[in-house]
Amino acid sequence: AGLIVSIVVKVASACTCFFIAKYVFHGYLRQHLFQRYVWLEALEVMVRERPWQTITVLRLSVLPAAIKSYGMGALGAPFLPFITTACVSFAVLSWVFTDLGR
């Protein structure tokens, strides 16, 4: 039961971060960060052209989950690849952490 709760809560929090970044802060982030850091625009192009591959690689990075979720929302990532990779990665991580906690 703890495993299911952990996965559901992690996915819900990731979706919350994603939607806040995508629909509330997208314009602000584009105006203030994307002009200063050119590599963010390149990453946005990668997400637009190859969303599944780029989002999977980003999801596997060592950054905190909230930063990845906010970042993918700010980059305008499509929701289906985002939620799919989040479910898979959180399921694996939750299983490991839940199993270690026994």
Phi, psi and omega in degrees: 000322180296325179296313181297316179299317180299315180295314182298316181293319179296317180293319178297318179291323177296319178295321177299312178300316182300310183290325176298313181293321185286321188252344181252312188255003185302312181296317179297315181295319178297319183290321187262328184257319187292330178284329181281321183246102185297328182296336176293323176294321177296320178294323177296321177295318179298318179296321181290319185277324182223071188297317183296312182294315183293316181293323177297315179296318178296320180295330180276356180289168185271009177290155175300148185301322181295319179296319178295318181292314176298318181297317180292327175293318180293330179280354179077031181296144175294149186289321184299309176297324179299308185291324180295311179293326178295314180300315182293311183293320180290327177297316180294311181296319179295320178298315180298310182292325178290320179293322179292333182281355181289000000 
